[in-house]
Protein backbone atom coordinates (compact mmCIF):
# COMPACT_ATOMS: atom_id res chain seq x y z
CA UNK A 1 0.00 0.00 0.00
CA UNK A 2 1.23 3.46 -0.87
CA UNK A 3 1.98 5.77 2.05
CA UNK A 4 1.96 9.48 1.15
CA UNK A 5 4.61 10.47 3.71
CA UNK A 6 7.19 7.92 2.56
CA UNK A 7 9.76 8.75 -0.15
CA UNK A 8 9.11 6.79 -3.33
CA UNK A 9 11.97 4.71 -4.69
CA UNK A 10 11.85 3.89 -8.40
CA UNK A 11 12.19 0.23 -9.29
CA UNK A 12 15.63 -0.68 -10.55
CA UNK A 13 15.72 -1.93 -14.16
CA UNK A 14 17.20 -5.36 -14.81
CA UNK A 15 20.92 -5.29 -15.55
CA UNK A 16 22.21 -5.87 -19.09
CA UNK A 17 25.62 -6.92 -17.77
CA UNK A 18 26.86 -10.05 -19.47
CA UNK A 19 24.54 -9.66 -22.47
CA UNK A 20 25.70 -9.29 -26.01
CA UNK A 21 23.88 -8.26 -29.16
CA UNK A 22 24.10 -11.77 -30.59
CA UNK A 23 21.11 -13.86 -29.41
CA UNK A 24 22.03 -16.78 -27.22
CA UNK A 25 25.56 -15.59 -26.39
CA UNK A 26 26.93 -13.68 -23.44
CA UNK A 27 30.27 -12.18 -22.68
CA UNK A 28 31.19 -12.26 -18.98
CA UNK A 29 31.89 -8.82 -17.58
CA UNK A 30 30.67 -6.96 -20.66
CA UNK A 31 28.07 -4.29 -20.03
CA UNK A 32 26.44 -3.06 -23.26
CA UNK A 33 25.60 0.27 -21.62
CA UNK A 34 29.23 0.87 -20.67
CA UNK A 35 31.52 -1.09 -23.02
CA UNK A 36 34.67 0.48 -21.59
CA UNK A 37 33.87 -1.07 -18.21
CA UNK A 38 35.05 1.78 -16.00
CA UNK A 39 32.05 3.60 -14.53
CA UNK A 40 32.57 7.34 -14.74
CA UNK A 41 36.15 6.95 -15.95
CA UNK A 42 35.51 6.88 -19.71
CA UNK A 43 35.97 9.51 -22.39
CA UNK A 44 33.87 9.35 -25.55
CA UNK A 45 34.54 10.47 -29.11
CA UNK A 46 31.08 10.83 -30.66
CA UNK A 47 29.83 9.86 -34.12
CA UNK A 48 30.33 13.28 -35.70
CA UNK A 49 33.84 13.90 -34.32
CA UNK A 50 37.06 13.49 -36.30
CA UNK A 51 40.36 13.46 -34.40
CA UNK A 52 43.75 13.60 -36.12
CA UNK A 53 46.89 13.32 -34.00
CA UNK A 54 47.96 11.67 -30.77
CA UNK A 55 45.58 10.66 -27.98
CA UNK A 56 47.04 9.83 -24.58
CA UNK A 57 45.69 9.85 -21.07
CA UNK A 58 44.74 7.92 -17.95
CA UNK A 59 41.13 6.89 -18.58
CA UNK A 60 39.29 4.50 -20.84
CA UNK A 61 38.14 5.67 -24.25
CA UNK A 62 35.07 4.88 -26.34
CA UNK A 63 35.38 5.86 -30.02
CA UNK A 64 32.27 6.17 -32.17
CA UNK A 65 33.75 8.73 -34.60
CA UNK A 66 36.92 8.82 -36.71
CA UNK A 67 40.46 8.82 -35.31
CA UNK A 68 43.72 9.03 -37.26
CA UNK A 69 47.16 8.96 -35.62
CA UNK A 70 48.08 7.16 -32.41
CA UNK A 71 46.26 6.18 -29.23
CA UNK A 72 48.37 5.63 -26.11
CA UNK A 73 46.33 4.58 -23.04
CA UNK A 74 48.54 1.86 -21.52
CA UNK A 75 46.55 1.10 -18.35
CA UNK A 76 43.07 1.45 -19.81
CA UNK A 77 40.53 0.07 -22.26
CA UNK A 78 39.99 1.38 -25.79
CA UNK A 79 36.62 0.48 -27.31
CA UNK A 80 35.90 1.19 -30.97
CA UNK A 81 32.12 1.41 -31.26
CA UNK A 82 29.99 0.18 -34.15
CA UNK A 83 30.29 3.53 -35.95
CA UNK A 84 33.97 3.97 -35.06
CA UNK A 85 36.66 4.13 -37.73
CA UNK A 86 40.23 4.17 -36.48
CA UNK A 87 43.39 4.47 -38.58
CA UNK A 88 45.93 4.47 -35.78
CA UNK A 89 48.47 2.57 -33.75
CA UNK A 90 46.83 1.62 -30.44
CA UNK A 91 48.58 0.84 -27.15
CA UNK A 92 46.23 -0.05 -24.28
CA UNK A 93 45.56 -2.61 -21.56
CA UNK A 94 42.51 -3.89 -23.43
CA UNK A 95 41.14 -3.22 -26.93
CA UNK A 96 37.54 -4.03 -27.90
CA UNK A 97 36.64 -3.80 -31.59
CA UNK A 98 33.00 -3.33 -32.62
CA UNK A 99 33.79 -1.01 -35.57
CA UNK A 100 36.84 -0.76 -37.87
CA UNK A 101 40.52 -0.48 -36.99
CA UNK A 102 43.29 -0.10 -39.56
CA UNK A 103 46.62 -0.16 -37.74
CA UNK A 104 48.71 -2.13 -35.29
CA UNK A 105 47.33 -2.90 -31.83
CA UNK A 106 49.30 -3.69 -28.69
CA UNK A 107 47.44 -4.71 -25.53
CA UNK A 108 49.01 -5.69 -22.24
CA UNK A 109 45.94 -7.82 -21.48
CA UNK A 110 43.64 -8.66 -24.40
CA UNK A 111 42.23 -7.78 -27.80
CA UNK A 112 38.57 -8.63 -28.38
CA UNK A 113 37.20 -8.46 -31.96
CA UNK A 114 33.42 -8.73 -31.87
CA UNK A 115 31.24 -10.23 -34.63
CA UNK A 116 30.60 -6.87 -36.32
CA UNK A 117 34.23 -5.70 -35.85
CA UNK A 118 37.06 -5.42 -38.35
CA UNK A 119 40.79 -5.20 -37.60
CA UNK A 120 43.47 -4.89 -40.28
CA UNK A 121 46.93 -4.82 -38.72
CA UNK A 122 49.27 -6.71 -36.44
CA UNK A 123 48.27 -7.58 -32.88
CA UNK A 124 50.53 -8.01 -29.85
CA UNK A 125 48.61 -9.16 -26.76
CA UNK A 126 48.52 -11.68 -23.93
CA UNK A 127 45.07 -12.88 -25.08
CA UNK A 128 42.95 -12.45 -28.21
CA UNK A 129 39.33 -13.25 -28.94
CA UNK A 130 37.82 -13.20 -32.44
CA UNK A 131 34.08 -13.86 -32.64
CA UNK A 132 32.42 -15.61 -35.58
CA UNK A 133 31.68 -13.08 -38.30
CA UNK A 134 34.52 -10.73 -37.32
CA UNK A 135 37.14 -9.67 -39.88
CA UNK A 136 40.85 -9.89 -39.07
CA UNK A 137 43.83 -9.54 -41.36
CA UNK A 138 47.31 -9.35 -39.89
CA UNK A 139 49.74 -11.11 -37.61
CA UNK A 140 49.29 -12.17 -34.00
CA UNK A 141 52.06 -12.18 -31.39
CA UNK A 142 50.94 -13.65 -28.07
CA UNK A 143 53.06 -12.39 -25.17
CA UNK A 144 52.85 -13.61 -21.61
CA UNK A 145 51.54 -10.94 -19.22
CA UNK A 146 54.40 -9.07 -17.58
CA UNK A 147 56.99 -10.55 -19.94
CA UNK A 148 59.88 -8.12 -19.82
CA UNK A 149 63.44 -8.16 -20.94
CA UNK A 150 66.23 -8.13 -18.36
CA UNK A 151 66.63 -4.35 -18.60
CA UNK A 152 62.99 -3.77 -17.58
CA UNK A 153 61.82 -2.83 -21.06
CA UNK A 154 58.90 -4.65 -22.72
CA UNK A 155 59.99 -7.74 -24.58
CA UNK A 156 60.31 -6.97 -28.28
CA UNK A 157 62.05 -9.03 -30.91
CA UNK A 158 65.62 -7.88 -31.45
CA UNK A 159 66.46 -6.89 -35.00
CA UNK A 160 68.67 -9.41 -36.70
CA UNK A 161 71.85 -8.11 -38.27
CA UNK A 162 73.88 -9.83 -40.90
CA UNK A 163 77.60 -9.08 -40.87
CA UNK A 164 78.85 -7.10 -43.83
CA UNK A 165 81.29 -8.90 -46.06
CA UNK A 166 84.21 -7.08 -47.55
CA UNK A 167 84.73 -7.30 -51.29
PyMOL commands that set and color helices and strands:
alter all, ss='L'
color gray80, all
select strands_A, chain A and resi 17-19+26-31+42-45+50-56+60-63+66-80+85-97+100-102+105-113+118-120+123-125+127-130+135-137+140-142
alter strands_A, ss='S'
color yellow, strands_A
deselect
rebuild
show_as cartoon
